[in-house]
Amino acid sequence: MSLIAEKLDQAARLVAEQDLDVWLTFVRETAGHADPALAFLTDAGLTWESALMVARDGRRVAVVGNYDANPLKDSGNWHAVVPYVQGIRDALVGALEDLVPASTNAPRIGVNWSEHNDKADQLTVGMLRLLEGYLAGTRFAAGLVSAERVVGALRGRKTPAERDRIVRAIEETDRLFDEIARDIARPGITERSIQDEIHRRIEARGLGFAWERSGDPIVNCGPDSMIGHGTPSDTLALAPGHILHIDLGVIRDGYASDLQRCWYVGDSVPAAVERAFHTVHAAISAGATLLRPGIEGWRVDAAARAVLVDAGYPEYLHALGHQVGRVAHDGGGLLGPRWDRYGDSPHQPVEVDQVYTLELGIDVPGAGYLGIEEMVVVEPGGCRFLSRRQDHVPLL
């Protein structure tokens, strides 16, 4: 079974689980604006207005422009592909009439909008207005609701094939980290040169970038570097006494990694750097110990945050962890604090088969930023590390 077929079967189960009658992904000109959910529905581009529908009984119907129909038919993933020429309205309404029993008093049609999950919020205002216009005067007119929970679970609950692809992306990232320490990182090299060499190796291997190429990887050399989602410096160079910190993610076979590693330039690791590392390591362990199905994400974040605060360090100013899948930041539930900027995401219960990062760091005065990021998968009894944990600070 192909990965798309596997995810479409999963989508049907989720539609029923979320008490929807149909999940409807409504798109057009996908080469310029592709809904992230499309990666689980088709690998074909769609030009005209298109409605890809999964019903709670498992039936899958695609209503598309006539020139877009054949690739979907040939895929074998759709029970019906309905082409149209002049306009989509009649074919769309007819498909919904077929998919939703006439006895359903208040049909619930899930569409891709969300206040909290960017990966489930890809229905533009214009497309929503078009869809509302097409459904006006039908029994579906008042039935549009958010499909956030369907899209979030479809992205979040990784199948075995998806987990295997993530593991392969992690392996590629670990290989790059090994090469950074062995071949690239040396006193005198600039942050930009480190990034350029990593870019060369990623592209030579046919890998993709887990986020924007200009900021992947993030490279920090010492205490004067730009912390956070910064850009590498053309002039700031690695020197003795510096922490080298790298945040790197690649995409292999359509799935991402997101890991952070640190090294120290010198003959021995100073006590302040050692203490910071062991505190970060302990905080990640505290979060991992608590991470299990059913727990709300903010509680996992709070456990890790408490380790730093109890050790006398300031809180980190971000979430402990996010989901990883098709991209590094894959949306859905978050292991983060209950801050307004995160909305409902930290309150969503953790689910089996979700893949999360566990990440935080400490700014060590005079040395630089010491940040570690690992990746874990949630299993019925807790979580399991997918990444090869960093358990000490190597010397460069």
Secondary structure, 3 states (H helix, E strand, C coil): CCHHHHHHHHHHHHHHHCCCCEEEEEECCCCCCCCHHHHHCCCCCCCCCEEEEEECCCCEEEEEEHHHHHHHHHHCCCCEEEEECCCCHHHHHHHHHHHCCCCCCCCCEEECCCCCCHHHCCCCHHHHHHHHHHHCCCCCCCCEEECHHHHHHHHHCCCHHHHHHHHHHHHHHHHHHHHHHHHHCCCCCEHHHHHHHHHHHHHHCCCEECCCHHHCCEEEECCCCCCCCCCCCCCCECCCCCEEEEEECEEECCEECCEEEEEECCCCCCHHHHHHHHHHHHHHHHHHHHCCCCCEHHHHHHHHHHHHHHCCCCCCCCCCECECCCCCCCCCCCECCCCHHHCCHHHCECCCCCEEEEEEEEEECCCEEEEEEEEEEEECCEEEECCCCCCCCCEC
